[in-house]
């Protein structure tokens, strides 16, 4: 159970790192019968990208941290905190599994590492799901809002799906470690 949780936590950690770095949080939407599309716009936490006819991709990092809207700053902060906590949880899990396998430490030390890893994975999964779901809610709200001009409408990007998947894996790993500790 602990090895399976370690694998799920590791994949969830990698997914968290990938979702944070990916520029596809919000993707341009094609609505109102617009068949000919020359540009695809991706908006991420760190940069915007424009793909022209699928042949040329130009990405630009945001110029100033101070010029970013406050919600984007909050999303960045939550995802960076989630990345740091995911790495810490994974290291705690490795230590807990190592001590369990080798039996060098007493049961109290082992259970402390396992419980700490479980709680850290649960917290990390929640921290990942919060900004991903927050972004998705905003995208859906703006998509169906008639006041938002058509060129500014966006759809859910691939990074949101990666974030949901990694958040679910992290929650599962945390639940497995907490269950292992309870036994």
Residue pairs with C-beta under 8 A, 6 or more apart in sequence:
1 176
1 179
1 180
2 93
2 96
2 97
2 100
2 114
2 176
2 177
2 180
3 97
4 176
5 93
5 118
5 121
5 172
5 173
5 174
5 176
5 177
5 180
6 90
6 93
6 94
6 97
6 173
8 169
8 170
8 172
8 173
8 176
9 86
9 89
9 90
9 93
9 117
9 121
9 169
9 170
9 173
9 174
9 177
10 90
11 166
11 169
12 86
12 121
12 124
12 125
12 128
12 166
12 167
12 168
12 169
12 170
12 172
12 173
13 86
13 87
13 89
13 90
13 124
13 166
13 170
14 166
15 162
15 163
15 165
15 166
15 169
16 79
16 82
16 83
16 86
16 124
16 128
16 163
16 166
16 167
16 170
17 83
17 86
18 159
18 162
18 166
19 79
19 128
19 132
19 159
19 160
19 162
19 163
19 166
20 45
20 79
20 80
20 82
20 83
21 46
22 44
22 157
22 158
22 159
22 162
23 42
23 43
23 44
23 46
23 47
23 48
23 49
23 59
23 159
24 42
24 44
24 157
24 158
24 159
25 42
25 43
25 44
25 45
25 135
25 157
25 159
25 160
26 42
26 43
26 44
26 135
26 139
26 154
26 155
26 156
26 157
27 40
27 41
27 42
27 43
27 154
27 155
27 156
27 157
27 158
28 39
28 40
28 41
28 42
28 153
28 154
28 155
29 143
29 153
29 154
29 155
30 37
31 150
31 153
32 150
38 52
38 53
39 50
39 51
39 52
40 50
40 51
40 54
41 48
41 49
41 50
41 154
42 48
42 49
42 50
42 51
42 157
43 154
43 157
44 157
44 159
45 72
45 75
45 76
45 79
46 61
46 62
46 76
47 59
47 60
47 61
47 62
48 59
48 60
48 62
49 57
49 58
49 59
49 60
50 57
50 58
50 59
51 57
51 58
52 58
62 68
65 73
68 76
71 134
71 138
74 131
75 131
75 134
75 135
78 127
78 130
78 131
79 127
79 128
79 131
81 127
82 124
82 127
82 128
82 131
85 120
85 123
85 124
85 127
86 121
86 124
86 128
86 170
88 120
89 117
89 120
89 121
89 123
89 124
89 170
89 174
90 117
92 113
92 116
92 117
92 120
93 113
93 114
93 117
93 121
93 173
93 177
95 113
95 117
96 110
96 113
96 114
96 116
96 117
96 177
99 105
99 109
99 110
99 113
100 110
100 114
111 181
114 177
114 180
114 181
115 177
115 178
115 181
117 174
117 177
118 173
118 174
118 175
118 176
118 177
118 178
118 180
118 181
119 174
119 178
120 174
121 170
121 171
121 173
121 174
121 177
122 170
122 171
122 174
122 175
122 178
123 174
124 170
124 174
125 167
125 168
125 169
125 170
125 171
125 173
125 174
126 167
126 171
128 163
128 166
128 167
128 170
129 163
129 164
129 167
129 171
131 163
132 159
132 160
132 163
132 164
132 167
133 164
135 160
136 156
136 160
139 154
139 155
139 156
140 156
142 148
142 152
142 153
142 154
143 153
143 154
143 155
